[in-house]
Amino acid sequence: MTLLAGLRRRRPEAISKGPVAPMPTHLSPLTRTPVPTLHSMFIHETKESVAALAARGLTGPLVMLNLLRYRVEAEYSDSPELAPLESISGEEAYRRYVAAVLPVIAATGAEMIFMGEGGNYLIGPADEEWDEVLLVRYPDLKAFMGMVASPEYQAVAGHRTAGLADSRLLPIVEEGPALPQP
């Protein structure tokens, strides 16, 4: 099964039929009910975070770890041209983003290597829950930076923004096996 085929809506009950949920609310991955978000939300990079990433001088393959928390209902106010006629869940908006961005990712030589359901941490803050985890491997930092700056990416990125209540993006440098093999 391809990753794109796996982009089915696993939780149809997550689609809200009511008004837009307030920004500090997200769906609990365990109970599927709206709960308050008790910490800062992060959807976009900052100038400082981009400068810090560039200053690391990373070379070679790079894996981007994405932690994703969806909105109850997608919010398309920043990209009304992408808004569907009927309201959709944040998860569905993100699925639209992934389906549209996979060819853009592939054009850079990158690949989505993992997408899976999240939940609560085993070790970590008890109030942080993530709906989904995503790993994308890029040939190098230049490929990633070029992809996110491309007009093709920019044309569909509004689905990502509309779907996410919160996210984390951690660049990871591949170094090979962590432990010697017996």
VOLUM-979010 format. One record per residue: residue in one letter; residue number from 1; x, y, z of N, C-alpha, C in turn. Coordinates in steps of 0.2 Angstrom, whole numbers. Atoms other than C-alpha are relative to their C-alpha. Layout:
REM VOLUM-979010
+------+------+-------+-------+-------+-------+-------+-------+-------+-------+-------+
: resn : resi :    nX :    nY :    nZ :   caX :   caY :   caZ :    cX :    cY :    cZ :
+------+------+-------+-------+-------+-------+-------+-------+-------+-------+-------+
:    a :  NUM :     X :     Y :     Z :     X :     Y :     Z :     X :     Y :     Z :
...
+------+------+-------+-------+-------+-------+-------+-------+-------+-------+-------+
END
This chain:
REM VOLUM-979010
+------+------+-------+-------+-------+-------+-------+-------+-------+-------+-------+
: resn : resi :    nX :    nY :    nZ :   caX :   caY :   caZ :    cX :    cY :    cZ :
+------+------+-------+-------+-------+-------+-------+-------+-------+-------+-------+
:    m :    1 :     4 :    -6 :     0 :     0 :     0 :     0 :     4 :     6 :     0 :
:    t :    2 :    -4 :    -6 :     0 :     7 :    17 :    -4 :    -3 :     5 :     5 :
:    l :    3 :     2 :    -5 :    -5 :     7 :    31 :     8 :    -6 :     4 :    -2 :
:    l :    4 :     5 :    -4 :     2 :    -5 :    41 :    -2 :    -7 :    -4 :     1 :
:    a :    5 :     6 :     4 :    -1 :   -18 :    26 :    -2 :    -1 :     0 :     8 :
:    g :    6 :     1 :     0 :    -7 :   -16 :    27 :    17 :    -3 :     6 :     3 :
:    l :    7 :     3 :    -6 :    -2 :   -23 :    44 :    17 :    -7 :     0 :     1 :
:    r :    8 :     7 :     0 :    -1 :   -40 :    39 :    21 :    -2 :     3 :     7 :
:    r :    9 :     2 :    -3 :    -6 :   -50 :    47 :    35 :    -1 :    -5 :     5 :
:    r :   10 :     1 :     6 :    -5 :   -48 :    35 :    50 :    -5 :     2 :     5 :
:    r :   11 :     5 :    -2 :    -6 :   -59 :    45 :    62 :    -5 :     5 :    -3 :
:    p :   12 :     6 :    -5 :     3 :   -75 :    52 :    53 :    -3 :     4 :     5 :
:    e :   13 :     4 :    -4 :    -6 :   -82 :    57 :    70 :     4 :     6 :     1 :
:    a :   14 :    -4 :    -6 :    -1 :   -68 :    70 :    70 :    -3 :     6 :    -3 :
:    i :   15 :     3 :    -6 :     4 :   -78 :    81 :    58 :    -5 :     4 :     4 :
:    s :   16 :     5 :    -4 :    -4 :   -87 :    95 :    67 :    -5 :     2 :    -4 :
:    k :   17 :     5 :    -2 :     4 :  -104 :    99 :    61 :    -2 :     7 :     3 :
:    g :   18 :     2 :    -6 :    -3 :  -105 :   115 :    72 :     4 :     6 :    -2 :
:    p :   19 :    -4 :    -6 :     2 :   -97 :   132 :    72 :     8 :    -2 :     1 :
:    v :   20 :    -7 :     1 :     0 :   -78 :   134 :    70 :     2 :     0 :     8 :
:    a :   21 :    -3 :     1 :    -7 :   -69 :   128 :    86 :     5 :     6 :     2 :
:    p :   22 :    -5 :    -5 :    -2 :   -59 :   142 :    96 :     7 :    -3 :    -1 :
:    m :   23 :    -6 :     2 :     1 :   -41 :   141 :    92 :     3 :    -4 :     5 :
:    p :   24 :    -4 :     4 :    -5 :   -35 :   134 :   109 :    -4 :    -6 :     1 :
:    t :   25 :     3 :     7 :    -1 :   -46 :   118 :   107 :     3 :    -4 :    -6 :
:    h :   26 :    -2 :     5 :     4 :   -40 :   102 :    99 :    -4 :    -6 :     2 :
:    l :   27 :     4 :     7 :    -2 :   -47 :    84 :    98 :     5 :    -4 :     4 :
:    s :   28 :    -4 :     5 :    -4 :   -40 :    72 :   111 :     1 :    -6 :    -5 :
:    p :   29 :    -1 :     6 :     4 :   -32 :    58 :   101 :    -3 :    -7 :     3 :
:    l :   30 :     3 :     6 :    -3 :   -39 :    46 :   114 :    -7 :     0 :     1 :
:    t :   31 :     7 :     0 :    -1 :   -56 :    52 :   118 :    -4 :     3 :    -6 :
:    r :   32 :     2 :    -3 :     6 :   -59 :    61 :   101 :    -5 :     6 :     2 :
:    t :   33 :     4 :    -5 :    -2 :   -67 :    75 :   111 :     4 :     7 :     0 :
:    p :   34 :    -4 :    -6 :    -1 :   -62 :    94 :   111 :     2 :     1 :     7 :
:    v :   35 :    -3 :    -1 :    -7 :   -50 :    98 :   125 :     4 :     7 :    -1 :
:    p :   36 :    -4 :    -6 :     1 :   -41 :   115 :   128 :     7 :    -2 :    -1 :
:    t :   37 :    -7 :     1 :     1 :   -24 :   117 :   122 :     4 :     5 :     5 :
:    l :   38 :    -3 :    -3 :    -6 :   -13 :   122 :   137 :     7 :     3 :    -1 :
:    h :   39 :    -7 :    -3 :     1 :     3 :   128 :   129 :     0 :     4 :    -7 :
:    s :   40 :    -1 :    -4 :     6 :     9 :   139 :   115 :    -1 :    -5 :    -6 :
:    m :   41 :     1 :     4 :     7 :     4 :   133 :    97 :     5 :     2 :    -5 :
:    f :   42 :    -5 :    -1 :     5 :    16 :   132 :    83 :    -2 :    -3 :    -7 :
:    i :   43 :     2 :     3 :     7 :    11 :   131 :    65 :     5 :     2 :    -5 :
:    h :   44 :    -5 :    -2 :     5 :    24 :   141 :    55 :     7 :     1 :     4 :
:    e :   45 :    -7 :    -1 :    -3 :    43 :   143 :    57 :     1 :     8 :     1 :
:    t :   46 :    -1 :    -7 :    -1 :    50 :   160 :    63 :     7 :     1 :    -4 :
:    k :   47 :    -7 :    -2 :     3 :    65 :   170 :    55 :     5 :    -3 :     5 :
:    e :   48 :    -6 :     2 :    -5 :    75 :   165 :    71 :     1 :    -8 :    -1 :
:    s :   49 :    -1 :     8 :     1 :    71 :   146 :    69 :     3 :    -2 :    -7 :
:    v :   50 :    -3 :     1 :     7 :    76 :   147 :    50 :     7 :     1 :     1 :
:    a :   51 :    -7 :    -2 :     0 :    92 :   156 :    54 :     4 :    -5 :     5 :
:    a :   52 :    -3 :     5 :    -4 :    96 :   144 :    68 :     1 :    -7 :    -4 :
:    l :   53 :     0 :     6 :     4 :    93 :   129 :    56 :     6 :     1 :    -5 :
:    a :   54 :    -5 :    -1 :     5 :   104 :   137 :    43 :     7 :     0 :     3 :
:    a :   55 :    -6 :     0 :    -4 :   118 :   140 :    56 :     3 :    -7 :     2 :
:    r :   56 :    -3 :     6 :    -2 :   119 :   122 :    60 :     5 :    -3 :    -5 :
:    g :   57 :    -5 :     2 :     6 :   128 :   119 :    43 :    -1 :    -8 :    -1 :
:    l :   58 :     1 :     7 :     1 :   119 :   102 :    41 :     2 :    -2 :    -8 :
:    t :   59 :    -2 :     2 :     7 :   125 :    92 :    26 :    -3 :    -8 :     0 :
:    g :   60 :     3 :     7 :     1 :   118 :    75 :    19 :    -7 :    -1 :     2 :
:    p :   61 :     7 :     1 :    -1 :   102 :    67 :    22 :    -3 :     3 :     6 :
:    l :   62 :     4 :    -3 :    -5 :    89 :    75 :    33 :    -7 :    -3 :     1 :
:    v :   63 :     7 :     2 :    -1 :    73 :    68 :    41 :    -3 :     5 :     4 :
:    m :   64 :     4 :    -5 :    -3 :    60 :    80 :    46 :    -6 :    -4 :     4 :
:    l :   65 :     5 :     3 :    -4 :    50 :    73 :    61 :    -6 :     6 :     1 :
:    n :   66 :     6 :    -4 :    -1 :    32 :    81 :    61 :    -4 :    -3 :     5 :
:    l :   67 :     5 :     2 :    -4 :    21 :    80 :    76 :    -6 :     5 :    -1 :
:    l :   68 :     6 :    -3 :     3 :     3 :    85 :    71 :    -6 :     0 :     5 :
:    r :   69 :     6 :    -1 :    -4 :   -12 :    91 :    81 :    -5 :     3 :    -4 :
:    y :   70 :     5 :    -3 :     5 :   -28 :    94 :    70 :    -5 :     4 :     4 :
:    r :   71 :     6 :    -4 :    -3 :   -41 :   107 :    73 :    -6 :    -4 :    -1 :
:    v :   72 :     7 :     3 :     0 :   -59 :   101 :    76 :    -3 :     1 :    -7 :
:    e :   73 :     2 :    -2 :     7 :   -64 :   111 :    60 :     5 :     4 :    -3 :
:    a :   74 :    -5 :    -4 :     4 :   -52 :   117 :    47 :    -2 :     8 :     0 :
:    e :   75 :     1 :    -7 :     0 :   -50 :   136 :    47 :     4 :     3 :    -6 :
:    y :   76 :    -3 :    -2 :     6 :   -46 :   143 :    29 :     0 :     8 :    -1 :
:    s :   77 :     0 :    -8 :     1 :   -46 :   162 :    33 :     6 :     2 :    -3 :
:    d :   78 :    -6 :    -2 :     3 :   -28 :   163 :    28 :     0 :    -2 :    -8 :
:    s :   79 :    -1 :     2 :     7 :   -31 :   154 :    11 :    -7 :    -2 :    -2 :
:    p :   80 :     7 :     1 :     2 :   -50 :   156 :     6 :     0 :    -3 :    -7 :
:    e :   81 :     1 :     3 :     7 :   -46 :   151 :   -12 :     1 :    -8 :     0 :
:    l :   82 :    -1 :     8 :    -1 :   -42 :   133 :    -5 :    -6 :    -3 :     4 :
:    a :   83 :     6 :     3 :    -4 :   -58 :   132 :     6 :    -5 :    -4 :    -4 :
:    p :   84 :     5 :     4 :     4 :   -70 :   118 :     1 :    -7 :     4 :     1 :
:    l :   85 :     6 :    -3 :     0 :   -88 :   123 :    -1 :    -4 :    -2 :     7 :
:    e :   86 :     3 :     2 :    -7 :   -93 :   113 :    15 :     6 :    -1 :     5 :
:    s :   87 :    -5 :     0 :    -5 :   -84 :   113 :    31 :     3 :    -7 :     1 :
:    i :   88 :    -4 :     7 :    -1 :   -71 :    99 :    34 :     4 :     0 :     7 :
:    s :   89 :    -4 :     1 :    -6 :   -61 :    93 :    49 :     7 :     2 :    -2 :
:    g :   90 :    -7 :    -2 :     1 :   -43 :    99 :    52 :     4 :    -6 :    -3 :
:    e :   91 :    -3 :     6 :     3 :   -38 :    81 :    48 :    -1 :    -1 :    -7 :
:    e :   92 :     1 :     0 :     7 :   -46 :    81 :    31 :     4 :     6 :    -4 :
:    a :   93 :    -4 :    -5 :     3 :   -38 :    98 :    27 :     7 :    -2 :    -1 :
:    y :   94 :    -7 :     3 :     1 :   -21 :    90 :    31 :     1 :    -5 :    -5 :
:    r :   95 :     0 :     5 :     5 :   -25 :    75 :    21 :     0 :     3 :    -7 :
:    r :   96 :     0 :    -3 :     7 :   -28 :    87 :     6 :     7 :     3 :    -1 :
:    y :   97 :    -7 :    -2 :     0 :   -11 :    95 :    10 :     4 :    -5 :    -2 :
:    v :   98 :    -5 :     5 :     1 :    -2 :    79 :    10 :    -1 :    -3 :    -7 :
:    a :   99 :     1 :     2 :     7 :   -10 :    73 :    -6 :     2 :     5 :    -5 :
:    a :  100 :    -2 :    -5 :     5 :    -6 :    89 :   -15 :     8 :     1 :     0 :
:    v :  101 :    -7 :    -1 :    -1 :    12 :    90 :    -8 :     4 :    -6 :    -2 :
:    l :  102 :    -4 :     6 :     1 :    18 :    72 :   -11 :     4 :     1 :    -7 :
:    p :  103 :    -4 :    -1 :     6 :    22 :    76 :   -29 :     6 :     5 :     0 :
:    v :  104 :    -4 :    -5 :    -1 :    31 :    92 :   -24 :     6 :    -3 :     4 :
:    i :  105 :    -5 :     3 :    -4 :    41 :    82 :   -11 :     4 :    -5 :    -4 :
:    a :  106 :    -3 :     5 :     5 :    45 :    68 :   -24 :     5 :     4 :    -5 :
:    a :  107 :    -4 :    -4 :     5 :    52 :    82 :   -36 :     7 :     2 :     3 :
:    t :  108 :    -6 :    -2 :    -4 :    65 :    86 :   -23 :     5 :    -6 :     1 :
:    g :  109 :    -4 :     6 :    -1 :    71 :    68 :   -22 :    -1 :    -2 :     7 :
:    a :  110 :     2 :     2 :    -6 :    63 :    67 :    -5 :    -6 :    -5 :     0 :
:    e :  111 :     5 :     5 :     0 :    51 :    54 :     1 :    -3 :     0 :     7 :
:    m :  112 :     3 :     1 :    -6 :    38 :    52 :    15 :     1 :    -7 :     2 :
:    i :  113 :    -2 :     7 :    -2 :    44 :    37 :    25 :    -4 :    -3 :     5 :
:    f :  114 :     4 :     2 :    -5 :    32 :    36 :    39 :    -6 :     5 :     1 :
:    m :  115 :     6 :    -4 :    -3 :    14 :    42 :    44 :    -4 :    -5 :     4 :
:    g :  116 :     3 :     4 :    -4 :     6 :    35 :    59 :    -4 :     4 :     6 :
:    e :  117 :     4 :    -3 :    -5 :    -7 :    39 :    73 :     4 :     1 :     6 :
:    g :  118 :    -4 :    -2 :    -6 :     0 :    48 :    88 :    -4 :    -2 :     6 :
:    g :  119 :     3 :     1 :    -7 :    -7 :    49 :   106 :     4 :     4 :     5 :
:    n :  120 :    -3 :    -3 :    -6 :     0 :    54 :   123 :     7 :    -3 :     0 :
:    y :  121 :    -7 :     2 :    -1 :    19 :    53 :   127 :     0 :    -6 :     5 :
:    l :  122 :    -1 :     5 :    -5 :    25 :    38 :   136 :     5 :     3 :     5 :
:    i :  123 :    -4 :    -5 :    -3 :    39 :    50 :   142 :    -1 :     7 :    -2 :
:    g :  124 :     1 :    -7 :     2 :    34 :    68 :   141 :    -5 :     3 :     4 :
:    p :  125 :     6 :    -4 :    -3 :    21 :    81 :   146 :    -6 :    -4 :    -1 :
:    a :  126 :     6 :     3 :     0 :     5 :    73 :   151 :    -6 :     4 :    -4 :
:    d :  127 :     5 :    -4 :     3 :    -5 :    87 :   143 :     1 :     1 :    -8 :
:    e :  128 :    -1 :     0 :     7 :     3 :    85 :   126 :    -2 :    -6 :    -4 :
:    e :  129 :     2 :     5 :     4 :    -6 :    74 :   114 :     1 :     2 :    -8 :
:    w :  130 :    -1 :    -1 :     7 :    -2 :    72 :    95 :    -5 :    -5 :    -4 :
:    d :  131 :     5 :     4 :     4 :   -15 :    66 :    82 :     4 :    -5 :    -4 :
:    e :  132 :    -3 :     4 :     5 :    -2 :    60 :    70 :     8 :     2 :     0 :
:    v :  133 :    -7 :    -1 :     1 :    17 :    58 :    67 :     2 :    -1 :    -7 :
:    l :  134 :    -2 :     1 :     7 :    25 :    60 :    50 :     8 :     1 :     0 :
:    l :  135 :    -7 :     0 :     2 :    43 :    57 :    44 :     1 :     1 :    -7 :
:    v :  136 :    -2 :    -1 :     7 :    50 :    64 :    28 :     7 :     1 :    -1 :
:    r :  137 :    -7 :     0 :     1 :    67 :    61 :    22 :     2 :     4 :    -6 :
:    y :  138 :    -3 :    -4 :     6 :    76 :    74 :    11 :     7 :    -1 :    -1 :
:    p :  139 :    -7 :     2 :     1 :    92 :    72 :     2 :     5 :     5 :     4 :
:    d :  140 :    -4 :    -4 :    -4 :    99 :    87 :    11 :    -5 :     7 :     2 :
:    l :  141 :     3 :    -6 :    -2 :    94 :   104 :    19 :    -2 :     4 :    -6 :
:    k :  142 :     1 :    -4 :     6 :    95 :   113 :     2 :    -7 :    -2 :    -3 :
:    a :  143 :     6 :     3 :     3 :    81 :   101 :    -5 :    -6 :     2 :     4 :
:    f :  144 :     6 :    -2 :    -4 :    70 :   105 :    10 :    -2 :     7 :    -1 :
:    m :  145 :     1 :    -8 :     1 :    72 :   124 :     9 :    -2 :     2 :    -7 :
:    g :  146 :     2 :    -1 :     6 :    70 :   124 :    -9 :    -7 :    -2 :    -1 :
:    m :  147 :     7 :     2 :     0 :    54 :   114 :    -8 :    -5 :     4 :     3 :
:    v :  148 :     5 :    -5 :    -4 :    45 :   125 :     5 :     0 :     7 :    -3 :
:    a :  149 :     0 :    -6 :     3 :    50 :   140 :    -5 :    -3 :     0 :    -7 :
:    s :  150 :     2 :     0 :     7 :    44 :   134 :   -22 :    -8 :     2 :     0 :
:    p :  151 :     7 :    -2 :     1 :    28 :   141 :   -29 :    -5 :    -6 :     0 :
:    e :  152 :     5 :     6 :    -1 :    20 :   123 :   -30 :    -1 :    -1 :     7 :
:    y :  153 :     2 :     1 :    -7 :    22 :   121 :   -12 :    -4 :     5 :     3 :
:    q :  154 :     4 :    -5 :    -3 :    16 :   138 :    -7 :    -7 :     0 :    -3 :
:    a :  155 :     7 :     0 :     2 :     0 :   135 :   -18 :    -4 :    -4 :     4 :
:    v :  156 :     4 :     5 :    -4 :    -5 :   121 :    -7 :     1 :     0 :     8 :
:    a :  157 :    -1 :     0 :    -7 :     2 :   125 :    10 :    -6 :     3 :     5 :
:    g :  158 :     6 :    -3 :    -3 :   -14 :   134 :    15 :    -4 :    -6 :     3 :
:    h :  159 :     4 :     6 :    -3 :   -22 :   116 :    18 :     3 :    -2 :     7 :
:    r :  160 :    -4 :     2 :    -6 :    -8 :   113 :    31 :    -2 :     5 :     6 :
:    t :  161 :     2 :    -5 :    -5 :   -12 :   129 :    40 :    -7 :     0 :     2 :
:    a :  162 :     8 :     0 :    -1 :   -31 :   127 :    39 :    -1 :    -6 :     5 :
:    g :  163 :     1 :     6 :    -4 :   -29 :   109 :    47 :     3 :     0 :     7 :
:    l :  164 :    -4 :     1 :    -6 :   -17 :   111 :    61 :    -2 :     5 :     6 :
:    a :  165 :     1 :    -4 :    -6 :   -21 :   117 :    78 :     7 :     1 :     4 :
:    d :  166 :    -7 :     0 :    -3 :    -2 :   114 :    83 :     4 :    -5 :    -3 :
:    s :  167 :    -4 :     4 :     3 :    13 :   106 :    77 :     7 :     1 :     2 :
:    r :  168 :    -8 :    -1 :    -1 :    32 :   103 :    79 :     3 :    -3 :    -6 :
:    l :  169 :    -4 :     2 :     5 :    45 :   101 :    66 :     7 :    -1 :     2 :
:    l :  170 :    -6 :     1 :    -3 :    61 :    93 :    71 :     5 :    -3 :    -6 :
:    p :  171 :    -5 :     2 :     5 :    76 :    92 :    58 :     4 :    -5 :     4 :
:    i :  172 :    -4 :     5 :    -3 :    85 :    76 :    62 :     5 :    -2 :    -6 :
:    v :  173 :    -5 :     1 :     4 :   102 :    72 :    54 :     1 :    -8 :     0 :
:    e :  174 :    -1 :     7 :     0 :   104 :    54 :    49 :     8 :    -2 :     1 :
:    e :  175 :    -7 :     2 :    -2 :   120 :    46 :    56 :     2 :    -7 :    -1 :
:    g :  176 :    -1 :     7 :     1 :   118 :    28 :    52 :    -3 :    -4 :     7 :
:    p :  177 :     2 :     4 :    -6 :   114 :    14 :    65 :     2 :     3 :     7 :
:    a :  178 :    -1 :    -3 :    -6 :   113 :    20 :    83 :     5 :    -4 :     4 :
:    l :  179 :    -3 :     5 :    -4 :   120 :     4 :    90 :     4 :    -5 :    -4 :
:    p :  180 :    -3 :     5 :     4 :   133 :    -8 :    84 :    -4 :    -6 :    -1 :
:    q :  181 :     4 :     6 :     1 :   125 :   -24 :    77 :     4 :    -6 :     2 :
:    p :  182 :    -4 :     6 :    -2 :   129 :   -40 :    85 :     2 :    -5 :    -5 :
+------+------+-------+-------+-------+-------+-------+-------+-------+-------+-------+
END
